[in-house]
Amino acid sequence: MACSAQGRCLTHSLEVLRGSQPNAHVEPPSSDTESDDGFSIISDSEVIYTPPLTATSRSSSPIAQQPDLTQELARMTKLNATLQTELNSAKAERDEAQQTIESQDLAKKAEEHALLEELDTLRKGPSDVIPDIPTLVEKYKEEKAENIKSQKYINALTDGLRKEHNKVRKLTLQVSNLKQDKKELEDKVTSHEKELAALKEENVSTQKRAETDVQLAALLRPMAMRREAENVVLKQEKVDME
């Protein structure tokens, strides 16, 4: 019992996924979607703010050259949730179709059993209670035609269920690939965060060295001035002696 609405929903999901194939590398967002004030457009209704980098930080930090992985990770998470919802709906429809097939099988078996019991009773009963044979044959033909019709319907349901199974299998594979891509993006984000932390520590260390150099220069400046004054005096004494 393939649901046309569900089929359209699953087809839409597959069309969406064609825009980001499983295991494909994520392309960095275009520079057209980010303005100089730091606002990055994700969709028509979603905007994220990222503080703009200064000219110094753009040239010195390797993180500035990397794509905005947070936006891509959010998009992948949202798409993953959508696919999971559609997958659950497909599984529910599959279970409902399976229950329908089982119910019809039981009904068919019950009808056949009742017919066999009726025939057996007629065989064992007195000759005067045996109904008209042509009527009995006609009834049997009608039951058989109904059973054939039911079997065709069951076959159609089975075929639809098989197609739904294939769709569910494809969606499951795509969800698995999306989870793998999400994990890779999270690993990249973690790596970049570590690099950023290392750069911050290096900047702090450089700043401390610069402060130390300034303090040392302040201490050495009086000594240098005194040495220069002594040299001037020595030169003057040498001139006087000559």
VOBA-1610 file (N, C-alpha, C; in pm, whole numbers, padded with zeros to 5 digits, always signed):
BEGIN
Met+00086-00119+00000Met+00000+00000+00000Met+00089+00123+00000Ala+00146+00156-00120Ala+00238+00268-00129Ala+00164+00398-00121Cys+00203+00482-00028Cys+00136+00610-00006Cys+00194+00712-00102Ser+00107+00774-00186Ser+00156+00869-00285Ser+00216+00992-00219Ala+00150+01037-00110Ala+00203+01156-00040Ala+00341+01127+00017Gln+00354+01007+00080Gln+00485+00971+00137Gln+00589+00957+00026Gly+00544+00903-00089Gly+00638+00888-00200Gly+00688+01021-00248Arg+00594+01118-00257Arg+00638+01253-00298Arg+00734+01312-00196Cys+00706+01284-00068Cys+00793+01336+00039Cys+00933+01277+00027Leu+00937+01144+00004Leu+01068+01079-00008Leu+01140+01125-00134Thr+01063+01144-00245Thr+01124+01193-00369Thr+01182+01331-00348His+01109+01415-00274His+01160+01549-00244His+01290+01541-00166Ser+01297+01445-00071Ser+01419+01428+00008Ser+01536+01391-00081Leu+01509+01302-00176Leu+01616+01260-00266Leu+01661+01375-00354Glu+01564+01460-00398Glu+01602+01577-00477Glu+01686+01673-00397Val+01651+01688-00268Val+01731+01775-00180Val+01871+01721-00166Leu+01881+01588-00152Leu+02011+01527-00129Leu+02100+01534-00252Arg+02038+01552-00371Arg+02122+01565-00489Arg+02210+01688-00483Gly+02168+01784-00403Gly+02249+01904-00386Gly+02371+01879-00301Ser+02373+01774-00216Ser+02488+01738-00132Ser+02500+01588-00131Gln+02574+01531-00226Gln+02587+01387-00238Gln+02659+01331-00117Pro+02627+01207-00077Pro+02695+01144+00038Pro+02844+01136+00016Asn+02919+01159+00121Asn+03065+01152+00122Asn+03129+01259+00035Ala+03051+01356-00013Ala+03109+01463-00094Ala+03175+01563-00003His+03284+01629-00057His+03352+01731+00023His+03267+01856+00026Val+03262+01919+00142Val+03181+02040+00158Val+03259+02157+00104Glu+03200+02231+00008Glu+03264+02347-00050Glu+03252+02465+00044Pro+03351+02549+00055Pro+03342+02666+00143Pro+03236+02761+00092Pro+03165+02829+00180Pro+03059+02922+00139Pro+03116+03036+00058Ser+03038+03083-00040Ser+03080+03191-00126Ser+03097+03318-00047Ser+03194+03398-00091Ser+03217+03524-00021Ser+03102+03621-00041Asp+03013+03592-00141Asp+02899+03681-00164Asp+02798+03675-00053Thr+02800+03567+00028Thr+02701+03552+00135Thr+02746+03613+00265Glu+02864+03674+00266Glu+02913+03734+00391Glu+02948+03879+00364Ser+02892+03970+00440Ser+02918+04112+00423Ser+03034+04153+00510Asp+03078+04279+00489Asp+03191+04330+00567Asp+03158+04348+00713Asp+03028+04360+00747Asp+02992+04382+00888Asp+02982+04252+00965Gly+03008+04135+00902Gly+03012+04010+00976Gly+02886+03930+00973Phe+02781+03976+00902Phe+02657+03899+00896Phe+02663+03803+00779Ser+02646+03671+00807Ser+02650+03567+00704Ser+02510+03513+00683Ile+02464+03509+00557Ile+02328+03462+00525Ile+02333+03312+00501Ile+02256+03235+00582Ile+02246+03090+00565Ile+02127+03058+00475Ser+02010+03116+00499Ser+01890+03096+00418Ser+01810+03224+00421Asp+01687+03219+00361Asp+01603+03338+00357Asp+01558+03382+00494Ser+01561+03289+00591Ser+01510+03322+00725Ser+01613+03299+00835Glu+01738+03276+00797Glu+01839+03244+00899Glu+01967+03319+00868Val+02015+03400+00963Val+02137+03480+00948Val+02221+03459+01071Ile+02350+03441+01052Ile+02441+03423+01166Ile+02543+03534+01163Tyr+02583+03584+01281Tyr+02679+03692+01291Tyr+02815+03637+01329Thr+02915+03673+01252Thr+03053+03635+01282Thr+03135+03763+01285Pro+03204+03792+01397Pro+03283+03916+01405Pro+03382+03922+01291Pro+03387+04035+01217Pro+03481+04046+01104Pro+03624+04048+01152Leu+03713+03989+01071Leu+03856+03985+01104Leu+03922+04115+01061Thr+04021+04158+01138Thr+04100+04275+01101Thr+04200+04236+00995Ala+04263+04335+00937Ala+04361+04307+00832Ala+04477+04226+00887Thr+04518+04256+01013Thr+04631+04183+01073Thr+04594+04039+01098Ser+04473+04018+01156Ser+04432+03881+01189Ser+04407+03800+01064Arg+04360+03866+00954Arg+04337+03792+00830Arg+04467+03739+00771Ser+04574+03814+00785Ser+04701+03773+00725Ser+04780+03680+00814Ser+04762+03687+00948Ser+04844+03609+01039Ser+04780+03481+01084Ser+04647+03474+01085Ser+04578+03356+01140Ser+04540+03261+01029Pro+04584+03132+01034Pro+04542+03034+00932Pro+04395+03004+00942Ile+04331+03029+01056Ile+04188+03000+01072Ile+04105+03091+00981Ala+04157+03212+00952Ala+04082+03306+00869Ala+04064+03256+00728Gln+04152+03164+00683Gln+04143+03110+00548Gln+04049+02993+00538Gln+03996+02941+00651Gln+03911+02821+00651Gln+03765+02861+00629Pro+03679+02768+00570Pro+03536+02796+00553Pro+03463+02800+00687Asp+03345+02861+00686Asp+03263+02867+00808Asp+03199+02732+00830Leu+03268+02645+00904Leu+03219+02507+00925Leu+03097+02504+01015Thr+03078+02605+01099Thr+02960+02605+01188Thr+02831+02613+01107Gln+02829+02697+01002Gln+02709+02705+00918Gln+02682+02573+00848Glu+02786+02513+00792Glu+02768+02386+00721Glu+02723+02276+00816Leu+02779+02275+00938Leu+02740+02174+01037Leu+02593+02190+01077Ala+02546+02314+01090Ala+02405+02338+01124Ala+02314+02290+01011Arg+02355+02316+00887Arg+02273+02272+00773Arg+02267+02120+00766Met+02380+02054+00788Met+02384+01907+00784Met+02300+01849+00896Thr+02304+01910+01016Thr+02224+01861+01128Thr+02075+01874+01099Lys+02034+01987+01040Lys+01893+02007+01007Lys+01846+01907+00902Leu+01929+01885+00798Leu+01894+01788+00694Leu+01889+01647+00750Asn+01980+01617+00844Asn+01982+01485+00908Asn+01851+01461+00983Ala+01803+01564+01057Ala+01677+01550+01131Ala+01559+01530+01037Thr+01559+01602+00923Thr+01449+01586+00826Thr+01446+01445+00770Leu+01562+01394+00733Leu+01570+01258+00679Leu+01528+01154+00783Gln+01566+01178+00909Gln+01529+01082+01014Gln+01376+01079+01030Thr+01311+01196+01021Thr+01164+01201+01032Thr+01098+01126+00917Glu+01149+01146+00795Glu+01092+01077+00680Glu+01118+00927+00688Leu+01234+00891+00741Leu+01264+00749+00756Leu+01167+00683+00854Asn+01138+00750+00964Asn+01042+00696+01062Asn+00903+00683+01000Ser+00862+00782+00918Ser+00731+00775+00852Ser+00724+00657+00756Ala+00833+00636+00680Ala+00835+00523+00586Ala+00829+00390+00659Lys+00899+00381+00774Lys+00894+00257+00851Lys+00754+00232+00907Ala+00687+00339+00953Ala+00551+00323+01004Ala+00456+00277+00894Glu+00471+00334+00774Glu+00386+00292+00662Glu+00414+00147+00624Arg+00541+00109+00628Arg+00576-00030+00597Arg+00512-00126+00697Asp+00519-00090+00827Asp+00458-00177+00928Asp+00306-00187+00910Glu+00243-00075+00874Glu+00098-00076+00853Glu+00061-00166+00734Ala+00140-00156+00626Ala+00113-00241+00509Ala+00132-00389+00543Gln+00237-00416+00624Gln+00261-00555+00663Gln+00145-00610+00746Gln+00092-00529+00837Gln-00022-00572+00918Gln-00146-00595+00831Thr-00165-00509+00730Thr-00279-00527+00639Thr-00269-00659+00563Ile-00147-00689+00514Ile-00127-00815+00441Ile-00152-00934+00532Glu-00101-00928+00653Glu-00121-01040+00746Glu-00270-01059+00779Ser-00342-00947+00797Ser-00486-00956+00827Ser-00562-01019+00711Gln-00528-00979+00589Gln-00595-01036+00472Gln-00561-01183+00454Asp-00437-01221+00483Asp-00401-01363+00476Asp-00483-01445+00575Leu-00497-01393+00698Leu-00577-01465+00798Leu-00723-01476+00755Ala-00777-01366+00699Ala-00917-01369+00654Ala-00936-01470+00541Lys-00838-01473+00450Lys-00845-01567+00338Lys-00842-01712+00388Lys-00751-01738+00482Lys-00742-01874+00536Lys-00870-01912+00610Ala-00929-01817+00683Ala-01053-01845+00754Ala-01166-01878+00657Glu-01174-01801+00546Glu-01277-01828+00446Glu-01258-01966+00383Glu-01134-01999+00349Glu-01107-02130+00290Glu-01141-02242+00387His-01105-02220+00515His-01135-02323+00615His-01287-02341+00631Ala-01362-02229+00633Ala-01508-02239+00645Ala-01569-02311+00525Leu-01514-02281+00406Leu-01565-02346+00285Leu-01537-02496+00287Leu-01418-02534+00333Leu-01384-02676+00341Leu-01473-02747+00443Glu-01499-02682+00555Glu-01588-02742+00655Glu-01730-02760+00600Glu-01774-02660+00524Glu-01908-02670+00465Glu-01916-02786+00366Leu-01813-02799+00283Leu-01810-02910+00187Leu-01803-03044+00259Asp-01723-03050+00365Asp-01711-03176+00439Asp-01845-03213+00505Thr-01914-03112+00558Thr-02045-03137+00619Thr-02145-03188+00516Leu-02140-03130+00398Leu-02231-03173+00291Leu-02202-03317+00247Arg-02073-03352+00247Arg-02039-03489+00207Arg-02089-03591+00308Lys-02078-03554+00438Lys-02114-03649+00544Lys-02263-03650+00575Gly-02338-03546+00537Gly-02479-03536+00574Gly-02568-03626+00489Pro-02696-03636+00527Pro-02792-03717+00450Pro-02809-03662+00309Ser-02852-03750+00221Ser-02865-03712+00080Ser-02972-03607+00058Asp-03073-03601+00147Asp-03182-03507+00126Asp-03147-03363+00164Val-03029-03342+00236Val-02989-03207+00274Val-02883-03151+00181Ile-02839-03228+00086Ile-02737-03180-00008Ile-02801-03074-00097Pro-02744-02953-00102Pro-02802-02846-00184Pro-02781-02874-00332Asp-02831-02783-00408Asp-02817-02794-00552Asp-02670-02787-00590Ile-02619-02887-00659Ile-02477-02893-00695Ile-02437-02773-00782Pro-02511-02736-00882Pro-02471-02618-00962Pro-02458-02491-00877Thr-02549-02477-00778Thr-02540-02360-00690Thr-02411-02364-00608Leu-02377-02484-00559Leu-02255-02500-00482Leu-02132-02472-00567Val-02134-02519-00690Val-02021-02495-00781Val-02008-02346-00811Glu-02122-02280-00833Glu-02119-02136-00861Glu-02064-02057-00742Lys-02106-02099-00622Lys-02054-02033-00502Lys-01904-02053-00489Tyr-01857-02173-00520Tyr-01714-02201-00512Tyr-01637-02115-00613Lys-01693-02099-00733Lys-01627-02017-00835Lys-01617-01871-00789Glu-01726-01823-00728Glu-01724-01685-00678Glu-01618-01667-00569Glu-01611-01766-00479Glu-01510-01760-00373Glu-01369-01762-00433Lys-01351-01847-00533Lys-01220-01857-00596Lys-01183-01726-00667Ala-01281-01666-00738Ala-01255-01538-00804Ala-01221-01430-00702Glu-01292-01431-00589Glu-01263-01333-00484Glu-01123-01354-00426Asn-01087-01481-00410Asn-00952-01511-00359Asn-00845-01466-00457Ile-00869-01485-00586Ile-00772-01441-00687Ile-00757-01289-00683Lys-00872-01220-00669Lys-00868-01074-00661Lys-00790-01029-00537Ser-00815-01098-00426Ser-00743-01065-00302Ser-00594-01091-00318Gln-00560-01200-00388Gln-00418-01232-00407Gln-00349-01126-00493Lys-00419-01076-00595Lys-00362-00970-00678Lys-00339-00844-00594Tyr-00436-00814-00508Tyr-00422-00697-00422Tyr-00304-00713-00327Ile-00291-00835-00273Ile-00178-00863-00182Ile-00047-00851-00257Asn-00043-00900-00382Asn+00080-00889-00462Asn+00115-00743-00487Ala+00012-00660-00515Ala+00037-00517-00537Ala+00091-00452-00409Leu+00032-00490-00295Leu+00081-00437-00167Leu+00225-00481-00141Thr+00253-00606-00173Thr+00389-00658-00152Thr+00489-00584-00238Asp+00452-00558-00364Asp+00540-00484-00454Asp+00563-00341-00403Gly+00454-00277-00357Gly+00470-00143-00301Gly+00556-00143-00176Leu+00539-00247-00094Leu+00619-00258+00027Leu+00766-00279-00006Arg+00792-00356-00112Arg+00931-00378-00154Arg+00995-00247-00200Lys+00918-00167-00273Lys+00969-00037-00317Lys+00997+00054-00197Glu+00905+00051-00099Glu+00927+00132+00021Glu+01050+00086+00097His+01072-00046+00100His+01192-00099+00165His+01318-00046+00097Asn+01316-00042-00037Asn+01431+00010-00111Asn+01454+00157-00079Lys+01344+00234-00071Lys+01358+00375-00037Lys+01415+00393+00104Val+01363+00312+00196Val+01412+00320+00335Val+01559+00283+00340Arg+01599+00182+00263Arg+01739+00140+00262Arg+01829+00253+00209Lys+01783+00319+00102Lys+01861+00429+00046Lys+01870+00545+00146Leu+01757+00577+00209Leu+01757+00685+00308Leu+01848+00652+00426Thr+01846+00525+00467Thr+01932+00484+00579Thr+02079+00503+00543Leu+02114+00465+00419Leu+02253+00483+00374Leu+02289+00630+00368Gln+02198+00712+00319Gln+02226+00856+00310Gln+02240+00918+00449Val+02156+00875+00542Val+02167+00925+00680Val+02301+00885+00740Ser+02343+00760+00712Ser+02473+00714+00762Ser+02586+00798+00705Asn+02578+00828+00575Asn+02681+00912+00512Asn+02681+01053+00570Leu+02561+01106+00596Leu+02552+01240+00655Leu+02611+01242+00796Lys+02587+01135+00871Lys+02645+01128+01005Lys+02798+01125+00997Gln+02851+01052+00897Gln+02997+01046+00880Gln+03051+01184+00843Asp+02981+01252+00748Asp+03024+01388+00711Asp+03018+01483+00831Lys+02912+01467+00912Lys+02898+01552+01031Lys+03014+01528+01126Lys+03053+01401+01145Lys+03164+01369+01234Lys+03294+01430+01182Glu+03315+01422+01049Glu+03436+01481+00991Glu+03438+01632+01013Leu+03323+01697+00996Leu+03316+01842+01019Leu+03343+01876+01165Glu+03289+01794+01256Glu+03314+01818+01399Glu+03462+01801+01432Asp+03526+01701+01369Asp+03670+01681+01391Asp+03749+01802+01340Lys+03708+01855+01223Lys+03777+01973+01169Lys+03759+02093+01261Val+03636+02110+01311Val+03610+02222+01403Val+03696+02209+01528Thr+03705+02085+01582Thr+03787+02063+01701Thr+03933+02095+01673Ser+03982+02050+01555Ser+04121+02077+01517Ser+04146+02226+01505His+04053+02298+01443His+04070+02443+01427His+04064+02515+01561Glu+03980+02465+01651Glu+03974+02525+01784Glu+04107+02507+01857Lys+04169+02388+01841Lys+04299+02366+01903Lys+04404+02459+01844Glu+04401+02475+01710Glu+04497+02565+01646Glu+04477+02709+01695Leu+04351+02748+01708Leu+04322+02883+01756Leu+04372+02903+01899Ala+04353+02800+01983Ala+04401+02810+02121Ala+04554+02821+02124Ala+04622+02743+02035Ala+04768+02750+02029Ala+04814+02889+01984Leu+04743+02947+01886Leu+04778+03081+01839Leu+04758+03185+01949Lys+04650+03169+02026Lys+04627+03262+02136Lys+04739+03253+02239Glu+04780+03129+02271Glu+04890+03112+02367Glu+05019+03174+02313Glu+05043+03155+02183Glu+05163+03213+02123Glu+05157+03365+02126Asn+05039+03422+02101Asn+05024+03568+02106Asn+05049+03620+02247Val+04998+03547+02348Val+05021+03587+02487Val+05169+03583+02520Ser+05237+03475+02475Ser+05380+03462+02502Ser+05458+03574+02433Thr+05421+03605+02308Thr+05489+03713+02235Thr+05467+03847+02304Gln+05347+03869+02351Gln+05317+03995+02420Gln+05398+04008+02549Lys+05411+03895+02622Lys+05491+03899+02745Lys+05638+03929+02714Arg+05690+03867+02605Arg+05830+03894+02568Arg+05848+04041+02529Ala+05749+04095+02459Ala+05759+04236+02419Ala+05759+04326+02542Glu+05673+04295+02639Glu+05670+04375+02761Glu+05803+04365+02835Thr+05861+04243+02837Thr+05991+04225+02903Thr+06099+04307+02833Asp+06097+04306+02698Asp+06196+04383+02622Asp+06182+04532+02650Val+06057+04579+02662Val+06036+04721+02691Val+06091+04756+02829Gln+06064+04669+02927Gln+06114+04694+03061Gln+06268+04692+03064Leu+06327+04595+02991Leu+06473+04587+02987Leu+06533+04710+02920Ala+06468+04755+02812Ala+06517+04875+02744Ala+06510+04997+02836Ala+06403+05003+02916Ala+06390+05114+03010Ala+06501+05111+03114Leu+06541+04990+03156Leu+06649+04979+03254Leu+06786+05012+03192Leu+06806+04973+03067Leu+06936+04993+03002Leu+06955+05134+02950Arg+06845+05208+02930Arg+06858+05341+02871Arg+06944+05434+02958Pro+06926+05441+03092Pro+07013+05529+03173Pro+07160+05488+03164Met+07186+05357+03162Met+07325+05311+03152Met+07385+05354+03019Ala+07308+05344+02913Ala+07359+05384+02781Ala+07386+05534+02778Met+07298+05611+02838Met+07318+05756+02840Met+07443+05791+02921Arg+07462+05720+03035Arg+07580+05747+03116Arg+07707+05708+03041Arg+07703+05595+02970Arg+07820+05551+02893Arg+07851+05652+02782Glu+07746+05704+02721Glu+07767+05802+02614Glu+07828+05931+02671Ala+07782+05969+02790Ala+07838+06090+02852Ala+07985+06068+02886Glu+08019+05948+02936Glu+08158+05918+02968Glu+08245+05924+02843Asn+08193+05873+02733Asn+08269+05877+02608Asn+08294+06020+02563Val+08193+06105+02582Val+08210+06245+02543Val+08319+06311+02628Val+08318+06279+02759Val+08418+06336+02849Val+08557+06288+02812Leu+08569+06156+02784Leu+08699+06100+02747Leu+08751+06163+02619Lys+08663+06183+02522Lys+08706+06245+02397Lys+08754+06388+02421Gln+08684+06459+02510Gln+08721+06596+02539Gln+08856+06601+02609Glu+08879+06508+02704Glu+09007+06504+02774Glu+09120+06472+02677Lys+09092+06382+02582Lys+09194+06346+02484Lys+09229+06466+02398Val+09128+06544+02363Val+09152+06664+02282Val+09234+06764+02362Asp+09202+06779+02490Asp+09274+06874+02574Asp+09419+06833+02589Met+09444+06703+02603Met+09580+06654+02620Met+09660+06676+02492Glu+09600+06665+02380Glu+09671+06688+02254Glu+09701+06835+02237
//
